[in-house]
Amino acid sequence: MIWYPYAQMKHMKTPYEIVDAEGVYLYTRDKKLIDSVSSWWCMVHGYKHPALNEAIVSQTKKFAHVMLGGLTHEPVQKLSQKLQEFLPGDLDYCFFSDSGSVAVEVALKMALQYYMNRNDTRRTTTLALNHAYHGDTFKAMEVGDDEDYHFVLKAYGPSKNVVHIPTKIRALEQAFETHHETLCCFIVEPLLQCAGGMRMYDVAFLKRARELCDQYDVLLIFDEVATGFGRTGNRFAADLVLPDILVLGKALTGGYIGHAVTVANEKVYNGFYDDLPAHALMHGPTYMGNALACTVALKSIELFETQDYMAKIRRIEAISRREMSGITDSRIKDVRIMGGCVCVEVYDPEVLKGYQQFAYDRGVFCRPFLNFMYAMVPYIITEDELVQVFDSMKTWFQR
């Protein structure tokens, strides 16, 4: 029996069974659906992309996977080199893992050990945001701040190692004034907090965070698992403000295979590069640097660059603003748009009850959660397809 995610199995609605997928479409046995959420935001090139398919097949003919412990291979070497060229600043050192949650764990472990390697055992506190979501593994949950996902941690009581703040500059400054002697890092989903409610905030907050991290010698971590590769309207928020550690996943492989990377700058890397064996990063996911994942990631980045995906995202944002500008209803609290993300927040989650089936009947797959109706579409979507998604959202409030 399948145990499905984020669902009370006793009362769960039967999931839609997908028998095929191509472009932006999912196919059930009797329905053609636009995937308006890109399979949890990862399928940026859509489904069954011929170039990505060929990349996978080509590598499979050689080998699917070998461990990185004592071995290496061309796909992981090429992807590391490509990311070094592709990412801003000196984000040059790639540690691969098999999911975004694990990559966040690696980032937090790096930050803690960075100071341990300097014999600074005071710095054990992580600064994070209210409404944060960084994954469902345990340290990722600890720095998260959403009881809908992480209420299990109540069993341990309040964490002594994490401080949460709102995305307000004064709160940020006060946190550093109070806790700077014990802070090892500040971790954020930059500009767009996704699972926490598609909450959007200004780059000025990140710029001030960078200044304070420099002032107090604290590492800045950007979790761009969801926001990276254009979702905020920027290639990466790291292009605007440079972190010390960057976490990527989801769209890294075009959604084809679960894989992620934690990328450190030279300062962090040099904090581990030492004659002492104890200063090594003792971490090693089995599937890190998987050859299939690295091969398809290389092709995904190539498509992103050569087909001007940033122009596609600007077009999506322009259409989104045009189509959603007139939506008003007393039940709607806010409409937010940033890059390739649109969110309609309602006051009462009961307002969205039944919307998934309503959209399904109109040829759109969506997955609203709590009091958030949203779209994060594949970047290859056409204008007509995108309008169809928004028509479904608007019609729900016009009934």
C-alpha positions, 0 to 999 in steps of 0.5 A: 500500500502506498503511504501518500505525503501530507495526507490523512490516509483514513480520509484522503481523496483518491488521487488522480492516476496519471498514465502519460505526460508531455509538455505542460500536460498530465494525462489521466485515462480520460482527461488532459490536464495542464500541470499548473504546479510543475509537480511541486515546482520542479518540471520547468521544461515540462514533461517528456522533453526530447533533449532531457530524455536523450540525455538520460538514455545516453548516460544509461548506456554507459552506467547509471550510478557509481559512488563518489567515495573513492571514485569519480566520473565525467558527468559529475565533473562537468556539472561541478564545472558548469555550476562554477561558471553558471553561479555568481561570485565564488560559489565554486564548491559543490557538495551533491546530495539526493534531495533538497531537504538533505542539501539543507541539512548539509548546509546547516552542518557545514555552517556549524562545523565551520566554526567548530573547525575554528574552535569556536563552540559558542556558535550553535544558533541558527537564525531563520524566518517566520513561516520558513519551510526548508524540508522535512528532515529533522534539522530542516524541520527545526529551522522551519516555522510551520506547525502544519508541517513540523508539529511533531517537533513539539515532542522536543519542546522549543528549540534552544538552537534556532531563532525565528524572525519576521522579514522586517529589517528592524527585527533582523537588526535586533536579532543580530544585536542580541544573538550575534555571539552565538549565531553560526548562520542565517538561512532564508528562502530568498524573496519568496517563501513557498510552502510557508504561503508564497510569501514575498518580501523585498531584496532590501531585507537580504541586502541588510542581512548580507551586511550584518552577516559580514559585520558579525562573521555569520554565514548566510545561507540561501535555500533556493531549492524552490526559488532558484532557476528563475522562479522569482523572476531572477535566475537566482536571488544569489545574483542580487545578494551573494550568500556564503552557501547556496542550496539548489534542487528541484529544477536542477535536473529539470525535475527528472531525477531527485538530486540537489547540491549545496554550493559553498564559497571559498571562505567556507571551503577553506574552513574544512581544507586542512591537514587535520582529518577531523576537519573534513566534512563527514557526510556522504549520501549514497546517490550524491553525484548520480551520473544520470542526475548530473547528465540531465542537469547539464542538459537542463542548464543548457536549455535554460541558457540557450533558449532564454528562459529568463525571457519566458519567465518575464512573459509569464509574469507579464501575462500573470499580472494582466490576467489577475489584475482585476480579480476582486472578492470579499473572500480574497485577502491578497493576490501576489505575483513574482516571476513564475509564481502567482498566489491568491490568499483567502481569509478562510481555507474553507473557501478553497474546499472543492477547488481542486476538482473544479479545476480538474473538470476545467482541464487544470491540475492544481494543489491548493493548500491551507488558504492559498490557491497558487500557480507555479507553471512550467516555463514552456507554457503557452499564453493560451494555456496560462490563461486557461489556468487563470480562468479556472482560478477567477471563475471559482470566485465568480460562481 
